[in-house]
Amino acid sequence: MFQFAFTRAYCTNNIRRKWKEFEKTLGCAEEGRRHQNQAFYPDWASYTLGVFICLSCSGIHRNIPQVSKVKSVRLDAWDEAQVEFMASHGNDAARARFESKVPSFYYRPTPSDCQGLVRAVVNSAGQDPEVPEPYGYREGFLWKRGRDNGQFLSRKFVLTEREGALKYFNRNDAKEPKAVMKIEHLNATFQPAKIGHPHGLQVTYLKDNSTRNIFIYHEDGKEIVDWFNALRAARFHYLQVAFPGASDADLVPKLSRNYLKEGYMEKTGPKQTEGFRKRWFTMDDRRLMYFKDPLDAFARGEVFIGSKESGYTVLHGFPPSTQGHHWPHGITIVTPDRKFLFACETESDQREWVAAFQKAVDRPMLPQEYAVEAHFKHKP
């Protein structure tokens, strides 16, 4: 579909042959998309970077003209020099060139990522593709949401790999941190819609064996991406020590994780005779947490969802005679100890939640997950 534009640019036979090679592996350079779905076909190109990108990412590139300049492959005119540049570069060459300059823990965008994260990562790579070292220590100021008043205030954060912790301080001159978050149990995920800022980051860690959320952002997208990668670096180096025989490919997926599913459902209590109440739910790996508000610091409750081999099952619908729910689409999670009942507002919500739960149930449990399950069973 692209040869018309390039023919107008008087491509040589050599360039035409090169274009044929591109078509076999065409995809968005930023998100790794392939063109099975027409919506993700790379109809655009950065003629300064020599990569093909999808419509969504073309908007990101247009907003960072100091890094990238964009043209439509089909609609814009191309001169022969630009075509030759594209032919001599391309997505695979660009990816190899840029990614060779960054370590394994550096985050690569995916199709499911929010636009703010993709924009910040692209901009960060364009400004400083070599990524500053070392990552063992970092400090700076971030806007943090107050646990009780909900206000965002500037707070000093310190990341130290030597202590294996991320700390923040309520005052610039404070001797002791307000909180210490151990890298071992820390996760970070971008949440711009929830936080209300394009560079919003949600950090979770364990406090007294319960999940604690903090919500932070920085006005500069590159700065928050640098923090995000610094946290991933700390996790990477911790895991290298914890699992000395593991390869980089094994460790990278464990550095940070996005939630399997978030949204509102209704729930009832353990007796299943109480009224159903609307709550915000987050499915984080095998932890299903519910909150009164999406920005609550602590969950009102947590449910461990194990594997089918351990007696966990996900069912569509409610048990007979269930009453008190306002939403019609039920889900029942059966665990070895009890049943949990949830109600969804729409059938599509129900399907998505069931799929998220089933993904956890179908996956065999790891040895360390049995310890987490045991903790949940003895939780007061």
C-alpha positions, 0 to 999 in steps of 0.5 A: 500500500506504500509503494505509490508514495515511494514511486512518486519519489523515483525510487530505484530498484534497489530501494523497491527491493528494500521496501519489499523486505520492510513489508515482511516485518512492518510494525510500529517502531515504538510499540512493536505492533505488527500489521495484522490489524489495519488500525495498527498498520504503520501508515506514518514514518519519522523521516529523521529517525528512519522508522515506521510508526502507527497513527497513534504514535505519529501524534506523539512524534509530532509533539517532540519535533526536536527529536522526530519529524513525521510524514504520511507514507501514502499522502505526503511527498517524499524526495529521493534522499528521504526515501534512501534514508528510510531504506538504509535504516528501518525499524529493526536497525533503529531498534538495535541502534537505540536499544544497544545504548540502554540496559536491560531494565530500561522500559520499552513501551507496549501497545497497552501503555498509556500515551503519556508513558509512550511520549515520555519514553520516546522523548527521554530516549531522544534526548539522552539515549545512553541513559545516565549511570549509575542507578544505585542512588537517586534523589529529587522532589516529586509531587505526592498525594496526601493519604488523608487530605488528597492534596499533592505536595512536593516531597523529597524522595531518595532511592538507595540500592545499598539500603534496598529502599525508596524513602520519602521525607515530609520536610526537606530538613527531616532526619528520618523518612516518613516511609521506607519502601523495600525494593523487594516488594515494590512495584510502579505503574503509570496511572495518568487517568486515575491520578489526573496527571499525564505523568502520574505514577502509582507505587505500591509496597507492603506495609505490615503485610498489607498493600500500601499505595502512594501516588506521585507525579512530576511535571517533566515527563523525562524526569518521571520516566527516569525515576521509573527506570531507576526503580526498575534498575533497583529491582533488577539488581535485587533480583540478580542477587536473589536469583543468581542463575536467572537470565536477563530475559527471565528477570525483566518481566519481574521488574514492574507490572501493570494491573490485570484489571481495574474498575468498579464492581459490587461486593457482599460480605462473607455471610452473603446476606449483607447488601452489595456495596460498590467498590473499586477493585484492582487485580494485581497479579494474584491479589484482588484488592478493593477500595472505597475510592481508587486513590485510597492509600490502603485496600479495605480488603484483599483476596488471594486467587490461587490456581485451579490445582489448589482449589480455586474456580471462577464462575459466571453468575451468582449462587441460587437465591442471591439477593441485594445486588444492584448490578445484574452480572454476577461472578463467583470466585470459589476458594478452598475457604469460602466463596466471594460474590461480585456484581458487574454493571455490564456484560462486557465488564463481567467478561473482562473480570472473568478473563482476568480471574481465569488468567490467574486460576489457569497459571500454576502457582510458584513456590513463593506464592504458596507462602503468600497464600498461607499468609492470607489464610492466617490474616486476621 
